[in-house]
Amino acid sequence: MTRSRTCAGLGAWLHYIRPPRLRLGAAMRLFTSAFFALSVGTASAAVYDTVAALEAVATSFDFIIIGGGTAGSAVANRLTEEKSFSVLVLEAGGTNIGQLYVEAPLLCLVATPDTIYDWNYTTVGQTQLNNRELSYPRGHVLGGSSSVNYMGWTRGSSEDWDRFAATVGDNGWQWDNLVPYFKKIEDLTPPVDGHDMSGQLNASVHGTAGINSISVAGFATEIDPLILSTTQTVAEFPFNLDMNSGYQLGIGWAQQSILKGDRSSAATSYLGSTYISRPNLNVLLNARVTRILPTKGNGHFTTVQFQDPSGKVYTFTAKTEVILSAGTVNTPSILMHSGIGDAAKLTALGIEPHVDLPDVGQHLADHPFLPLSWVVSSENQPYGTTDPIFQNATFRNIAIGEWEQSGAGRIGASPIAFLGWLRDKTDKFKVDPAAGPNTAHFEFFITNGYLNFAAPPANGSYMDVAVVIASPASRGSVTINSNNPLDAPLIDPGFFTDSAGVDWDLVRAAVRASYTFVGSPPFAGYVIQPFASNGITLYANATDAEIDAYVKANAATIFHPVGTAVMASEHSSKGVVNTDFTVKGVSGLRVVDVSVMPYIPAAHTQASAYVIGERASDMIKAAHL
Ligand SMILES: Cc1cc2nc3c(=O)[nH]c(=O)nc-3n(C[C@H](O)[C@H](O)[C@H](O)COP(=O)(O)OP(=O)(O)OC[C@H]3O[C@@H](n4cnc5c(N)ncnc54)[C@H](O)[C@@H]3O)c2cc1C
């Protein structure tokens, strides 16, 4: 088995970047946070680094949330709107504050993998991908994956959510019923350069008074007019003003979770300075949960076992409920180590089974990603593309300096310039893997710079129209192979393993569409030639066999795993959680993160995580108020 080179490449890239340092704004926020931590009274909320500091203030909590990530932070915020609820968030990672890679949007490219902000997982060898073990980043920092993601803001198609609703038998998940939640999450803000966004999105479909800022990039890039021109002249690639309207097909400007050039994450928004001083909200960092224990020996799972970085073990018991929000990889792992999973398999590992739920860890769905890069003749050096920022320390430091002053410039935006949501028009599938005829089969991930999760070449300018299988048919799993909760779980996204070969059909169609796009007249003169990846150069007339060989050598994840604690109707014997997020067969425990999703949406999944957190919060409040 060979390990994917993406990790090794990035490790080298990382060394080009100087260590994290404080921005002025960040320093102020750190000061504010420290102030709250120090101003301990009988009920002063704070972010704590140690159990001792927390216990000096509070020792008893109504709700314990495992994981201060995307969904978990949303739940922590909404529950603490109720002054009568006290909440403790246990987060294994450290602070997001003052962390350059986490705060500076473009530097998301080096926030993972192989950093302190990442759980640094790898998959098992992917049988369809030359048995490569793929890097599998997950956020390990307050804000979770929303603190390290690429900030693309996509809700999915209306059909994605309607299929979710039909699958679990709960109309609350229908698109029309979720739009108010999306709006409640969103705070549509002007880009950092203040330009008029009206031609870049449809403001009427967005919220303007929510918690998490969304916007567009605060500068123009040289590929913008070429992309727009293609959407106006090539019928296959229509322009879509707003892919978040419910109708997603077409190519449009990437909306980003950014606030004036800073990342807007769950940590800066839902746990941001406006809320973190609530006296009933407590966050403990560096607290790695190992198990959830039955509290009274009767299937009531409200005691949480965790350890600090020294290995010292603690338990806290929630007075009301535990909410497990550790994400698609760690949520099933924690459940299994707690005796909730396939009873026979747990017994074989020496774990006492409490509840036999064979679906725990199953149904993993993720989006495979394929880098496709071209050499381009960038005219606006040094910042025509993002490449010089990663190739040249001088350019990089100038760009970081500009961003530190004002949030402006290339560092202050996601690497994603445009996104495209497209379909294989051949209709050859016996069962369409997409949620409906207006839902994408594959995605274009367009960057004005090299995007291969590795250091860019030392010289040259690049563009990527990478492709993603947006509605994959393949499924995988997260399992464990020991009774030690500190051991990494076995992650198998099962890329390209569906028995009908649907995902192979889709990736070939996607690659060909990408070459058609880049070969359209507006790019003539700008695009010079395709660029090799892992020694393979793909040309526009590539055969199926050539595309397949390229995919086997280069496919990776685009980091959207879902489904390992799948939701199913309370009337179904299958699934892990009921439609109110309660874990089947136990009391006192809910799972609230994207692991509950029965299908992967044709979307990047942070908006899904927030909407899950918001809807779950309403249900938890309704159950206990
Ligand atoms: C590199 C990367 C890029 C991405 N890019 C995009 C993008 O551009 N757009 C988009 O929409 N989505 C993107 N995603 C996906 C999206 O961010 C995630 O789907 C979403 O944030 C998941 O939310 P969650 O709440 O389910 O889990 P997370 O946000 O991952 O939260 C889980 C939290 O639980 C904590 N935790 C886990 N185990 C334990 C434990 N044992 N004890 C205590 N705490 C624990 C973790 O540290 C983490 O903070 C990206 C993800 C990654 C990793």
The ligand as a MOL file (V3000), in Angstrom:
LIG
                    3D

  0  0  0     0  0            999 V3000
M  V30 BEGIN CTAB
M  V30 COUNTS 53 58 0 0 0
M  V30 BEGIN ATOM
M  V30 1 C -10.4210 20.6640 5.0340 0
M  V30 2 C -11.9250 20.7890 4.9390 0
M  V30 3 C -12.4730 21.6230 3.9620 0
M  V30 4 C -13.8580 21.7310 3.8470 0
M  V30 5 N -14.3820 22.6560 2.9870 0
M  V30 6 C -15.7120 22.9290 3.0310 0
M  V30 7 C -16.2540 24.0360 2.3150 0
M  V30 8 O -15.5470 24.7840 1.6170 0
M  V30 9 N -17.5890 24.2690 2.4280 0
M  V30 10 C -18.4040 23.4760 3.1830 0
M  V30 11 O -19.6110 23.7070 3.2220 0
M  V30 12 N -17.9110 22.4240 3.8690 0
M  V30 13 C -16.5920 22.1650 3.8400 0
M  V30 14 N -16.0770 21.1480 4.5970 0
M  V30 15 C -17.0040 20.2520 5.3200 0
M  V30 16 C -17.6760 20.9250 6.5120 0
M  V30 17 O -16.8000 21.8250 7.1280 0
M  V30 18 C -18.1140 19.8160 7.4840 0
M  V30 19 O -18.9960 18.9180 6.8290 0
M  V30 20 C -18.8620 20.3520 8.6970 0
M  V30 21 O -18.1770 21.4380 9.2650 0
M  V30 22 C -19.0370 19.2290 9.7060 0
M  V30 23 O -19.6790 19.7120 10.8540 0
M  V30 24 P -19.9150 18.7500 12.1060 0
M  V30 25 O -20.5390 19.5770 13.1580 0
M  V30 26 O -20.6030 17.5320 11.6650 0
M  V30 27 O -18.4510 18.2960 12.5570 0
M  V30 28 P -17.1880 19.1690 12.9500 0
M  V30 29 O -17.3760 20.5950 12.5700 0
M  V30 30 O -15.9950 18.4880 12.4100 0
M  V30 31 O -17.1860 19.1370 14.5300 0
M  V30 32 C -16.7720 18.0350 15.2970 0
M  V30 33 C -16.0700 18.5940 16.5220 0
M  V30 34 O -15.9930 17.5940 17.5150 0
M  V30 35 C -14.6950 17.6140 18.0810 0
M  V30 36 N -14.4300 16.2730 18.5730 0
M  V30 37 C -14.3200 15.1370 17.8290 0
M  V30 38 N -14.0460 14.0950 18.6220 0
M  V30 39 C -14.0010 14.5660 19.8850 0
M  V30 40 C -13.7450 13.9680 21.1350 0
M  V30 41 N -13.4710 12.6750 21.2500 0
M  V30 42 N -13.7750 14.7550 22.2430 0
M  V30 43 C -14.0440 16.0730 22.1460 0
M  V30 44 N -14.2580 16.7010 20.9810 0
M  V30 45 C -14.2490 15.9520 19.8610 0
M  V30 46 C -13.8120 18.0120 16.9120 0
M  V30 47 O -12.5390 18.4360 17.3390 0
M  V30 48 C -14.6540 19.0710 16.2490 0
M  V30 49 O -14.4490 20.3230 16.8220 0
M  V30 50 C -14.7040 20.9850 4.7210 0
M  V30 51 C -14.1440 20.1670 5.7020 0
M  V30 52 C -12.7790 20.0650 5.8250 0
M  V30 53 C -12.2000 19.1800 6.8930 0
M  V30 END ATOM
M  V30 BEGIN BOND
M  V30 1 1 1 2
M  V30 2 1 2 3
M  V30 3 2 2 52
M  V30 4 2 3 4
M  V30 5 1 4 5
M  V30 6 1 4 50
M  V30 7 2 5 6
M  V30 8 1 6 7
M  V30 9 1 6 13
M  V30 10 2 7 8
M  V30 11 1 7 9
M  V30 12 1 9 10
M  V30 13 2 10 11
M  V30 14 1 10 12
M  V30 15 2 12 13
M  V30 16 1 13 14
M  V30 17 1 14 15
M  V30 18 1 14 50
M  V30 19 1 15 16
M  V30 20 1 16 17
M  V30 21 1 16 18
M  V30 22 1 18 19
M  V30 23 1 18 20
M  V30 24 1 20 21
M  V30 25 1 20 22
M  V30 26 1 22 23
M  V30 27 1 23 24
M  V30 28 2 24 25
M  V30 29 1 24 26
M  V30 30 1 24 27
M  V30 31 1 27 28
M  V30 32 2 28 29
M  V30 33 1 28 30
M  V30 34 1 28 31
M  V30 35 1 31 32
M  V30 36 1 32 33
M  V30 37 1 33 34
M  V30 38 1 33 48
M  V30 39 1 34 35
M  V30 40 1 35 36
M  V30 41 1 35 46
M  V30 42 1 36 37
M  V30 43 1 36 45
M  V30 44 2 37 38
M  V30 45 1 38 39
M  V30 46 1 39 40
M  V30 47 2 39 45
M  V30 48 1 40 41
M  V30 49 2 40 42
M  V30 50 1 42 43
M  V30 51 2 43 44
M  V30 52 1 44 45
M  V30 53 1 46 47
M  V30 54 1 46 48
M  V30 55 1 48 49
M  V30 56 2 50 51
M  V30 57 1 51 52
M  V30 58 1 52 53
M  V30 END BOND
M  V30 END CTAB
M  END
